[in-house]
Amino acid sequence: MTEPTPTPRPVAEMSFEEALRELETIVQKLERGDVPLQESISQYERGDALRAHCDSLLQAAEAKVEKIRRGNDGAAAGTEPLDMD
């Protein structure tokens, strides 16, 4: 008898680092090509949700950095685009 697959943690509850780690694992599995088709589709869908979650968290972090860079009067204090490289 096989053990049931554990229910994955909801993406919305994951930190950026957790989501990125899981996304990297999914990409590796899909690149190896040793996953059955139906599971590949499920993994791809989860990976897309993880990617969107990471993107959302990055955008929120960028907005916080921009807010911090503003002066007390709300005027831009030499703001420039955040270098994501």
N, CA, C and O atoms as CSV, one atom per row, in Angstrom:
chain,resi,resn,atom,element,x,y,z
A,1,MET,N,N,0.843,-1.183,0.000
A,1,MET,CA,C,0.000,0.000,0.000
A,1,MET,C,C,0.888,1.246,0.000
A,1,MET,O,O,1.822,1.336,0.796
A,2,THR,N,N,0.609,2.192,-0.872
A,2,THR,CA,C,1.398,3.412,-0.929
A,2,THR,C,C,0.847,4.442,0.037
A,2,THR,O,O,-0.344,4.470,0.345
A,3,GLU,N,N,1.766,5.299,0.512
A,3,GLU,CA,C,1.337,6.353,1.426
A,3,GLU,C,C,0.696,7.478,0.636
A,3,GLU,O,O,1.122,7.773,-0.481
A,4,PRO,N,N,-0.325,8.109,1.202
A,4,PRO,CA,C,-0.970,9.211,0.490
A,4,PRO,C,C,0.000,10.381,0.342
A,4,PRO,O,O,0.836,10.624,1.213
A,5,THR,N,N,-0.121,11.095,-0.763
A,5,THR,CA,C,0.702,12.268,-0.995
A,5,THR,C,C,0.235,13.373,-0.063
A,5,THR,O,O,-0.961,13.655,0.010
A,6,PRO,N,N,1.168,14.008,0.654
A,6,PRO,CA,C,0.732,15.078,1.557
A,6,PRO,C,C,0.148,16.244,0.765
A,6,PRO,O,O,0.579,16.538,-0.350
A,7,THR,N,N,-0.829,16.891,1.361
A,7,THR,CA,C,-1.450,18.051,0.727
A,7,THR,C,C,-0.440,19.193,0.735
A,7,THR,O,O,0.110,19.526,1.785
A,8,PRO,N,N,-0.191,19.800,-0.434
A,8,PRO,CA,C,0.786,20.892,-0.462
A,8,PRO,C,C,0.279,22.102,0.314
A,8,PRO,O,O,-0.923,22.346,0.414
A,9,ARG,N,N,1.209,22.829,0.845
A,9,ARG,CA,C,0.885,24.038,1.607
A,9,ARG,C,C,0.277,25.077,0.666
A,9,ARG,O,O,0.751,25.227,-0.461
A,10,PRO,N,N,-0.749,25.790,1.095
A,10,PRO,CA,C,-1.335,26.832,0.243
A,10,PRO,C,C,-0.284,27.881,-0.138
A,10,PRO,O,O,0.466,28.357,0.714
A,11,VAL,N,N,-0.241,28.227,-1.395
A,11,VAL,CA,C,0.760,29.156,-1.916
A,11,VAL,C,C,0.696,30.489,-1.183
A,11,VAL,O,O,1.735,31.068,-0.863
A,12,ALA,N,N,-0.494,30.977,-0.916
A,12,ALA,CA,C,-0.664,32.293,-0.278
A,12,ALA,C,C,-0.043,32.361,1.114
A,12,ALA,O,O,0.241,33.453,1.606
A,13,GLU,N,N,0.172,31.220,1.753
A,13,GLU,CA,C,0.747,31.190,3.097
A,13,GLU,C,C,2.271,31.108,3.081
A,13,GLU,O,O,2.905,31.188,4.134
A,14,MET,N,N,2.858,30.952,1.911
A,14,MET,CA,C,4.296,30.728,1.805
A,14,MET,C,C,5.079,32.035,1.776
A,14,MET,O,O,4.624,33.048,1.244
A,15,SER,N,N,6.271,31.978,2.365
A,15,SER,CA,C,7.182,33.114,2.251
A,15,SER,C,C,7.782,33.091,0.854
A,15,SER,O,O,7.646,32.110,0.124
A,16,PHE,N,N,8.439,34.172,0.494
A,16,PHE,CA,C,9.088,34.238,-0.812
A,16,PHE,C,C,10.089,33.095,-0.964
A,16,PHE,O,O,10.122,32.420,-1.993
A,17,GLU,N,N,10.901,32.889,0.066
A,17,GLU,CA,C,11.943,31.870,0.000
A,17,GLU,C,C,11.361,30.461,-0.135
A,17,GLU,O,O,11.882,29.646,-0.896
A,18,GLU,N,N,10.293,30.174,0.594
A,18,GLU,CA,C,9.645,28.859,0.493
A,18,GLU,C,C,9.074,28.634,-0.902
A,18,GLU,O,O,9.247,27.569,-1.495
A,19,ALA,N,N,8.394,29.650,-1.412
A,19,ALA,CA,C,7.778,29.530,-2.734
A,19,ALA,C,C,8.844,29.361,-3.813
A,19,ALA,O,O,8.684,28.551,-4.726
A,20,LEU,N,N,9.917,30.116,-3.708
A,20,LEU,CA,C,10.983,30.017,-4.697
A,20,LEU,C,C,11.647,28.646,-4.660
A,20,LEU,O,O,11.948,28.069,-5.705
A,21,ARG,N,N,11.873,28.131,-3.466
A,21,ARG,CA,C,12.472,26.792,-3.313
A,21,ARG,C,C,11.598,25.729,-3.970
A,21,ARG,O,O,12.093,24.878,-4.709
A,22,GLU,N,N,10.293,25.784,-3.697
A,22,GLU,CA,C,9.383,24.804,-4.288
A,22,GLU,C,C,9.313,24.975,-5.806
A,22,GLU,O,O,9.269,23.990,-6.543
A,23,LEU,N,N,9.303,26.214,-6.265
A,23,LEU,CA,C,9.276,26.464,-7.701
A,23,LEU,C,C,10.516,25.879,-8.377
A,23,LEU,O,O,10.413,25.287,-9.451
A,24,GLU,N,N,11.666,26.036,-7.766
A,24,GLU,CA,C,12.901,25.475,-8.312
A,24,GLU,C,C,12.821,23.946,-8.386
A,24,GLU,O,O,13.280,23.347,-9.359
A,25,THR,N,N,12.247,23.324,-7.373
A,25,THR,CA,C,12.088,21.867,-7.358
A,25,THR,C,C,11.175,21.416,-8.497
A,25,THR,O,O,11.461,20.432,-9.178
A,26,ILE,N,N,10.088,22.132,-8.694
A,26,ILE,CA,C,9.144,21.799,-9.769
A,26,ILE,C,C,9.820,21.924,-11.131
A,26,ILE,O,O,9.671,21.052,-11.987
A,27,VAL,N,N,10.558,23.003,-11.325
A,27,VAL,CA,C,11.249,23.200,-12.608
A,27,VAL,C,C,12.216,22.053,-12.865
A,27,VAL,O,O,12.294,21.544,-13.984
A,28,GLN,N,N,12.948,21.646,-11.844
A,28,GLN,CA,C,13.894,20.533,-12.010
A,28,GLN,C,C,13.170,19.245,-12.398
A,28,GLN,O,O,13.624,18.521,-13.284
A,29,LYS,N,N,12.055,18.959,-11.746
A,29,LYS,CA,C,11.274,17.752,-12.071
A,29,LYS,C,C,10.794,17.791,-13.519
A,29,LYS,O,O,10.912,16.807,-14.250
A,30,LEU,N,N,10.256,18.928,-13.922
A,30,LEU,CA,C,9.720,19.054,-15.274
A,30,LEU,C,C,10.831,18.987,-16.322
A,30,LEU,O,O,10.639,18.425,-17.401
A,31,GLU,N,N,11.979,19.554,-16.006
A,31,GLU,CA,C,13.095,19.506,-16.954
A,31,GLU,C,C,13.628,18.092,-17.148
A,31,GLU,O,O,14.057,17.728,-18.243
A,32,ARG,N,N,13.599,17.296,-16.079
A,32,ARG,CA,C,14.055,15.895,-16.186
A,32,ARG,C,C,13.120,15.082,-17.072
A,32,ARG,O,O,13.548,14.140,-17.739
A,33,GLY,N,N,11.852,15.448,-17.076
A,33,GLY,CA,C,10.885,14.767,-17.930
A,33,GLY,C,C,10.474,13.395,-17.447
A,33,GLY,O,O,9.943,12.602,-18.225
A,34,ASP,N,N,10.706,13.098,-16.183
A,34,ASP,CA,C,10.352,11.772,-15.665
A,34,ASP,C,C,9.055,11.780,-14.857
A,34,ASP,O,O,8.833,10.913,-14.012
A,35,VAL,N,N,8.204,12.767,-15.126
A,35,VAL,CA,C,6.931,12.900,-14.430
A,35,VAL,C,C,5.819,12.570,-15.424
A,35,VAL,O,O,5.845,13.053,-16.556
A,36,PRO,N,N,4.848,11.760,-15.022
A,36,PRO,CA,C,3.727,11.453,-15.924
A,36,PRO,C,C,3.018,12.734,-16.374
A,36,PRO,O,O,3.054,13.751,-15.681
A,37,LEU,N,N,2.381,12.670,-17.531
A,37,LEU,CA,C,1.764,13.840,-18.144
A,37,LEU,C,C,0.797,14.560,-17.203
A,37,LEU,O,O,0.899,15.775,-17.035
A,38,GLN,N,N,-0.127,13.843,-16.596
A,38,GLN,CA,C,-1.121,14.493,-15.730
A,38,GLN,C,C,-0.447,15.188,-14.554
A,38,GLN,O,O,-0.835,16.294,-14.176
A,39,GLU,N,N,0.558,14.544,-13.977
A,39,GLU,CA,C,1.280,15.169,-12.864
A,39,GLU,C,C,2.070,16.381,-13.364
A,39,GLU,O,O,2.190,17.379,-12.653
A,40,SER,N,N,2.607,16.296,-14.582
A,40,SER,CA,C,3.333,17.432,-15.159
A,40,SER,C,C,2.422,18.651,-15.268
A,40,SER,O,O,2.830,19.773,-14.967
A,41,ILE,N,N,1.192,18.420,-15.698
A,41,ILE,CA,C,0.233,19.520,-15.823
A,41,ILE,C,C,-0.062,20.119,-14.457
A,41,ILE,O,O,-0.088,21.340,-14.305
A,42,SER,N,N,-0.283,19.270,-13.468
A,42,SER,CA,C,-0.547,19.751,-12.103
A,42,SER,C,C,0.650,20.523,-11.552
A,42,SER,O,O,0.495,21.576,-10.933
A,43,GLN,N,N,1.841,19.985,-11.787
A,43,GLN,CA,C,3.056,20.651,-11.313
A,43,GLN,C,C,3.245,21.996,-12.006
A,43,GLN,O,O,3.652,22.972,-11.376
A,44,TYR,N,N,2.950,22.046,-13.299
A,44,TYR,CA,C,3.065,23.297,-14.044
A,44,TYR,C,C,2.104,24.344,-13.479
A,44,TYR,O,O,2.477,25.505,-13.306
A,45,GLU,N,N,0.873,23.933,-13.195
A,45,GLU,CA,C,-0.119,24.853,-12.634
A,45,GLU,C,C,0.328,25.374,-11.266
A,45,GLU,O,O,0.194,26.563,-10.978
A,46,ARG,N,N,0.853,24.493,-10.435
A,46,ARG,CA,C,1.348,24.915,-9.113
A,46,ARG,C,C,2.540,25.855,-9.289
A,46,ARG,O,O,2.658,26.866,-8.597
A,47,GLY,N,N,3.407,25.509,-10.215
A,47,GLY,CA,C,4.562,26.359,-10.473
A,47,GLY,C,C,4.152,27.752,-10.927
A,47,GLY,O,O,4.760,28.743,-10.524
A,48,ASP,N,N,3.133,27.830,-11.756
A,48,ASP,CA,C,2.650,29.129,-12.215
A,48,ASP,C,C,2.088,29.941,-11.047
A,48,ASP,O,O,2.297,31.152,-10.975
A,49,ALA,N,N,1.381,29.283,-10.140
A,49,ALA,CA,C,0.851,29.971,-8.952
A,49,ALA,C,C,2.002,30.438,-8.060
A,49,ALA,O,O,1.955,31.538,-7.511
A,50,LEU,N,N,3.029,29.608,-7.916
A,50,LEU,CA,C,4.191,29.992,-7.114
A,50,LEU,C,C,4.917,31.180,-7.739
A,50,LEU,O,O,5.339,32.094,-7.031
A,51,ARG,N,N,5.065,31.168,-9.065
A,51,ARG,CA,C,5.724,32.272,-9.770
A,51,ARG,C,C,4.956,33.575,-9.551
A,51,ARG,O,O,5.552,34.614,-9.268
A,52,ALA,N,N,3.646,33.510,-9.681
A,52,ALA,CA,C,2.814,34.706,-9.491
A,52,ALA,C,C,2.919,35.219,-8.048
A,52,ALA,O,O,2.959,36.427,-7.816
A,53,HIS,N,N,2.964,34.305,-7.097
A,53,HIS,CA,C,3.087,34.674,-5.687
A,53,HIS,C,C,4.437,35.360,-5.441
A,53,HIS,O,O,4.500,36.390,-4.768
A,54,CYS,N,N,5.500,34.792,-5.981
A,54,CYS,CA,C,6.824,35.398,-5.831
A,54,CYS,C,C,6.858,36.781,-6.464
A,54,CYS,O,O,7.412,37.716,-5.886
A,55,ASP,N,N,6.273,36.915,-7.635
A,55,ASP,CA,C,6.234,38.205,-8.321
A,55,ASP,C,C,5.487,39.236,-7.481
A,55,ASP,O,O,5.922,40.381,-7.361
A,56,SER,N,N,4.370,38.828,-6.903
A,56,SER,CA,C,3.578,39.725,-6.064
A,56,SER,C,C,4.374,40.172,-4.839
A,56,SER,O,O,4.356,41.349,-4.477
A,57,LEU,N,N,5.069,39.231,-4.205
A,57,LEU,CA,C,5.869,39.576,-3.028
A,57,LEU,C,C,7.017,40.509,-3.399
A,57,LEU,O,O,7.344,41.421,-2.640
A,58,LEU,N,N,7.629,40.288,-4.556
A,58,LEU,CA,C,8.703,41.172,-5.004
A,58,LEU,C,C,8.188,42.580,-5.287
A,58,LEU,O,O,8.842,43.564,-4.941
A,59,GLN,N,N,7.034,42.675,-5.908
A,59,GLN,CA,C,6.453,43.991,-6.185
A,59,GLN,C,C,6.134,44.729,-4.882
A,59,GLN,O,O,6.343,45.938,-4.782
A,60,ALA,N,N,5.629,43.997,-3.890
A,60,ALA,CA,C,5.326,44.612,-2.595
A,60,ALA,C,C,6.602,45.101,-1.921
A,60,ALA,O,O,6.624,46.182,-1.332
A,61,ALA,N,N,7.665,44.302,-2.009
A,61,ALA,CA,C,8.942,44.699,-1.413
A,61,ALA,C,C,9.495,45.931,-2.117
A,61,ALA,O,O,10.020,46.837,-1.469
A,62,GLU,N,N,9.380,45.967,-3.439
A,62,GLU,CA,C,9.854,47.124,-4.201
A,62,GLU,C,C,9.081,48.376,-3.797
A,62,GLU,O,O,9.669,49.450,-3.667
A,63,ALA,N,N,7.797,48.253,-3.602
A,63,ALA,CA,C,6.974,49.396,-3.185
A,63,ALA,C,C,7.397,49.883,-1.799
A,63,ALA,O,O,7.438,51.089,-1.553
A,64,LYS,N,N,7.709,48.964,-0.901
A,64,LYS,CA,C,8.162,49.355,0.444
A,64,LYS,C,C,9.486,50.096,0.370
A,64,LYS,O,O,9.678,51.101,1.055
A,65,VAL,N,N,10.403,49.602,-0.462
A,65,VAL,CA,C,11.701,50.263,-0.611
A,65,VAL,C,C,11.506,51.672,-1.153
A,65,VAL,O,O,12.141,52.616,-0.682
A,66,GLU,N,N,10.635,51.813,-2.136
A,66,GLU,CA,C,10.358,53.126,-2.711
A,66,GLU,C,C,9.787,54.062,-1.647
A,66,GLU,O,O,10.161,55.234,-1.589
A,67,LYS,N,N,8.889,53.557,-0.809
A,67,LYS,CA,C,8.285,54.373,0.241
A,67,LYS,C,C,9.339,54.810,1.252
A,67,LYS,O,O,9.326,55.954,1.709
A,68,ILE,N,N,10.248,53.908,1.603
A,68,ILE,CA,C,11.312,54.223,2.560
A,68,ILE,C,C,12.218,55.318,2.002
A,68,ILE,O,O,12.705,56.169,2.747
A,69,ARG,N,N,12.438,55.293,0.703
A,69,ARG,CA,C,13.351,56.251,0.072
A,69,ARG,C,C,12.763,57.649,-0.016
A,69,ARG,O,O,13.488,58.593,-0.329
A,70,ARG,N,N,11.496,57.809,0.245
A,70,ARG,CA,C,10.863,59.141,0.183
A,70,ARG,C,C,11.146,59.892,1.487
A,70,ARG,O,O,11.274,59.283,2.549
A,71,GLY,N,N,11.238,61.181,1.396
A,71,GLY,CA,C,11.481,62.015,2.568
A,71,GLY,C,C,10.245,62.094,3.450
A,71,GLY,O,O,9.179,61.604,3.078
A,72,ASN,N,N,10.387,62.712,4.617
A,72,ASN,CA,C,9.271,62.861,5.562
A,72,ASN,C,C,8.120,63.663,4.968
A,72,ASN,O,O,6.963,63.452,5.333
A,73,ASP,N,N,8.428,64.577,4.059
A,73,ASP,CA,C,7.378,65.396,3.459
A,73,ASP,C,C,6.713,64.712,2.275
A,73,ASP,O,O,5.830,65.287,1.639
A,74,GLY,N,N,7.131,63.489,1.978
A,74,GLY,CA,C,6.527,62.736,0.880
A,74,GLY,C,C,7.197,62.984,-0.452
A,74,GLY,O,O,6.903,62.303,-1.434
A,75,ALA,N,N,8.096,63.955,-0.493
A,75,ALA,CA,C,8.784,64.250,-1.741
A,75,ALA,C,C,9.847,63.181,-1.995
A,75,ALA,O,O,10.430,62.622,-1.067
A,76,ALA,N,N,10.071,62.924,-3.238
A,76,ALA,CA,C,11.074,61.927,-3.604
A,76,ALA,C,C,12.440,62.410,-3.168
A,76,ALA,O,O,12.825,63.550,-3.428
A,77,ALA,N,N,13.156,61.542,-2.510
A,77,ALA,CA,C,14.498,61.861,-2.043
A,77,ALA,C,C,15.503,61.153,-2.931
A,77,ALA,O,O,16.193,60.228,-2.503
A,78,GLY,N,N,15.573,61.606,-4.181
A,78,GLY,CA,C,16.537,61.008,-5.113
A,78,GLY,C,C,16.188,59.594,-5.495
A,78,GLY,O,O,17.067,58.738,-5.584
A,79,THR,N,N,14.900,59.333,-5.725
A,79,THR,CA,C,14.511,57.975,-6.059
A,79,THR,C,C,14.998,57.599,-7.446
A,79,THR,O,O,15.150,58.444,-8.328
A,80,GLU,N,N,15.229,56.343,-7.607
A,80,GLU,CA,C,15.614,55.778,-8.884
A,80,GLU,C,C,15.052,54.368,-8.927
A,80,GLU,O,O,14.766,53.792,-7.877
A,81,PRO,N,N,14.892,53.811,-10.087
A,81,PRO,CA,C,14.340,52.460,-10.168
A,81,PRO,C,C,15.194,51.466,-9.393
A,81,PRO,O,O,16.421,51.555,-9.386
A,82,LEU,N,N,14.539,50.536,-8.751
A,82,LEU,CA,C,15.235,49.503,-7.997
A,82,LEU,C,C,15.873,48.544,-9.000
A,82,LEU,O,O,15.185,48.005,-9.867
A,83,ASP,N,N,17.171,48.331,-8.886
A,83,ASP,CA,C,17.893,47.450,-9.785
A,83,ASP,C,C,17.640,46.009,-9.367
A,83,ASP,O,O,18.080,45.590,-8.297
A,84,MET,N,N,16.941,45.254,-10.192
A,84,MET,CA,C,16.579,43.879,-9.855
A,84,MET,C,C,17.638,42.875,-10.293
A,84,MET,O,O,17.464,41.678,-10.065
A,85,ASP,N,N,18.719,43.316,-10.907
A,85,ASP,CA,C,19.783,42.391,-11.344
A,85,ASP,C,C,20.715,42.038,-10.275
A,85,ASP,O,O,21.653,41.272,-10.501
